[in-house]
Amino acid sequence: MAEAPRCRRVGILGYGQLGQFLAGRLLAGVPPWGWLWPSSGRGTGATGGAAPSLRLPDLRLLPQTEVDLVVEVAHPCVAREHGEDILAHADFMLGSPTALADPETERRLRGAAARGGHTLYVPRGALWGCEDIARMDEAGTLAALKVTMTKAPQSFRLEGWLQERLAAAVAAGGRAVLYEGPLRPLCPLAPNNVNTMAAAAVAAPRLGFDGVRACLVADPNVPDWHIVEVEVTSAGDEGRALRVTSTRRNPAAPGAVTGNATRDAFWSSLLACRGHGGCVQLC
Ligand SMILES: NC(=O)c1ccc[n+]([C@@H]2O[C@H](COP(=O)([O-])OP(=O)(O)OC[C@H]3O[C@@H](n4cnc5c(N)ncnc54)[C@H](O)[C@@H]3O)[C@@H](O)[C@H]2O)c1
């Protein structure tokens, strides 16, 4: 039987691939308790097959639910619009940490966590080695961090000029680097696709969204894989620095924004959300 978070009432915002997976795990556990906020008609799914008794018609009803933990698995705009209200009442697991690339949103959410005494959790998602990265950052030994994400063109949900770049890449065929540079400007252009990079920026606050290097690659030759490469470089003498490179190849359904194993990573993250007080916590 699936292990349910002990003594925690969990609400899920977003009922797509991740939301349905987490809801299924919660409902299989003891004691199951959860609600799902409908997606106000955006995208497909809304609360789909969820029982009507589990649906919350309006997020303003949140205080009445006595929920302990709200999990966002929808879109970064949810945190922008509702994050402060959520943190006034409950811990908040932010499945789309690209929201934090907006300095004003980050400031407001950190402030709300401190005021309300609730924790803003950032799940590691597909980021491998995040504890090692966080330790190096804390010790001041992390000099550089680069995250390269490679997916098939149909897995991208892009905005602005990056959409045109992708269309040109698809027309040309073959592998194409869509973006290479600092992470911060990439986040609003690929809000659903670079959350793993955003988790890296949270793990390494000294580098942050401006210091972490991002590389986004479209490759039609990997239609059902998400590949995340993390390159860590320590401070040190020229040519004598510690370098660690990891490559995570995760099977994914064609067109999905989330790879299969990342669903399990999210469940493990949810289980780790046991209340750490008014701070930001990787989980
Ligand atoms: N942190 C990470 O490493 C990581 C990894 C995978 C996915 N994610 C993020 O988690 C989120 C969900 O992933 P998924 O695979 O379930 O995606 P999905 O596309 O399968 O599902 C998203 C759901 O949210 C709903 N939705 C979209 N915009 C909404 C809005 N403004 N308000 C309310 N509902 C809205 C959609 O209708 C859909 O039901 C995405 O933002 C994705 O980028 C993060």
The ligand as an ORCA input file, in Angstrom:
! r2SCAN-3c Opt
* xyz 0 1
  N      10.167     20.847    -10.654
  C      10.367     20.030    -11.687
  O      11.477     19.553    -11.919
  C       9.210     19.659    -12.544
  C       9.209     18.476    -13.252
  C       8.101     18.152    -14.001
  C       7.022     19.039    -14.075
  N       7.050     20.192    -13.381
  C       5.963     21.177    -13.458
  O       4.786     20.728    -12.827
  C       3.654     21.254    -13.504
  C       2.678     20.142    -13.877
  O       3.299     19.158    -14.683
  P       2.400     18.061    -15.420
  O       3.322     17.101    -16.067
  O       1.350     17.554    -14.500
  O       1.726     18.972    -16.549
  P       0.359     18.713    -17.324
  O       0.396     19.604    -18.515
  O       0.132     17.258    -17.528
  O      -0.756     19.221    -16.294
  C      -0.896     20.560    -15.908
  C      -2.335     20.750    -15.392
  O      -2.455     22.063    -14.828
  C      -3.591     22.703    -15.410
  N      -3.307     24.134    -15.512
  C      -2.514     24.760    -16.409
  N      -2.513     26.088    -16.168
  C      -3.304     26.301    -15.090
  C      -3.694     27.436    -14.367
  N      -3.264     28.648    -14.719
  N      -4.528     27.296    -13.318
  C      -4.941     26.076    -12.942
  N      -4.619     24.940    -13.604
  C      -3.798     25.063    -14.665
  C      -3.787     22.067    -16.775
  O      -5.136     22.174    -17.173
  C      -3.389     20.617    -16.498
  O      -4.485     19.893    -15.996
  C       4.225     22.019    -14.728
  O       4.376     23.384    -14.431
  C       5.572     21.401    -14.905
  O       6.479     22.235    -15.508
  C       8.107     20.509    -12.607
*
